[in-house]
Amino acid sequence: MAKKDKKPMSLYKKIFLGYIAFLILLIIVFAFYIIIALKNYEKYEVGNFVVNSVAKLSNKDLIDVIDQEKLQISKYDKVTDKKAAIKAIDKTLEDKKKITYELNSESNDPKKPIYDVFYDKKLVLTVKLANKGDVTRIKILNYTKWEVVDIKSHIEDGLYSVKAQIPEDYKLYINGKEVTEKNDSENNITSLYSRYTDIKKEVLYEVTGLIQKPKVEVKTSDGATVKTVKEDGVIKVDNPYFKTDDNSVAQQKLITEFNVLEFAEKYSLFLTADLPGYYHGFNTLSQYLIEDTEMYKVAYDWAHGIDITFTSRHTLKNPAFTDEKLSNFVIYSDKAFSVDVSLKKNMIVTGQDRVMEMNDRMYFVYYNDSWKLLSMEAV
């Protein structure tokens, strides 16, 4: 049986199929146009542009940007020479996730913005941009084309630094090397305690010029590694002292019990010249103080100055003290502790009720066979 001849495609069908093919091609071209426009829009979004510009800096770029004469390399770093340091910096800055930025305070021209760039929260570069022109795509997609016109480096002191505050009998290691440079942390309570007890004062370590992320360890004098925490950027030993909110538990840790609330009431009465004893109660309070301390001086000046004589005339209500609470005991040793004290002192001043609140952290030390107030601060 003979095959049937195929009918030739009609002109209408050819035109129709050609039109469909043209529409498909047009859609593809338009889709590519939109994709390219969106990519450029994303590329030139100022935040993305800044981050990408930093991440794409080459080793040669960084050699030109970084002042190699001022580049510091810590002896505790893994890298030992400036060439290796710049290579390490180049590789590190490729990590876009840790790069952030903010407008520089001196930036005042929107067409020439200046951005400070941070790596892992450390200022590393200041980047100046310039407007190469504003672009509009598909009418609603507007963006600015940027270019980098200048980069200033802040990397000369390294990408990382280590700050640690630990007991003086502990040791700090960076990349396996013991750090030997240290300073007394005089403002820390342990330094004050160390004058009157066997508590080890804390010392402060500060190491800069680290190019690569360092491995930091704290060890005891016998070489045991201890757990650390970072508080406000400072490495500290994690929970080196016993803590509790229970007064009875805290008292069991001390060489002898001490009635903190009874003392706190006396101190509060002293402030309003209600404490019995010479010099507005100073002779009574001084039994709880150590001469030559700042706490003693403050109390002495208050008792012997003129200001205490201007204390408002008042009477104490009954009960004089309410809402008394002890919390946040920190036991440094059986002869040293701190505690947060809160209470309300109820008074009548010129016929009106008046409440004086105390919310303080008090530091006590067992000295000369009795408990003394060594320091205190508001909380």
QUITAHU-V829732 format. One record per helix or strand of 3 or more residues. SS is the DSSP state (h for helix, s for strand). FROM is the first residue (numbers start at 1). LEN is the number of residues. If there is no record, write none. Layout:
# QUITAHU-V829732
SS_FROM_LEN + SS_FROM_LEN
This chain:
# QUITAHU-V829732
h_11_33 + h_46_10 + h_59_7 + h_82_11 + h_96_3 + s_99_5 + s_114_6 + s_122_16 + s_141_13 + h_155_3 + s_160_8 + s_171_4 + h_189_5 + s_202_9 + s_216_4 + s_228_4 + s_234_4 + s_242_3 + h_247_6 + h_260_12 + h_278_11 + h_294_11 + h_307_4 + s_314_20 + s_336_14 + s_352_16 + s_370_9
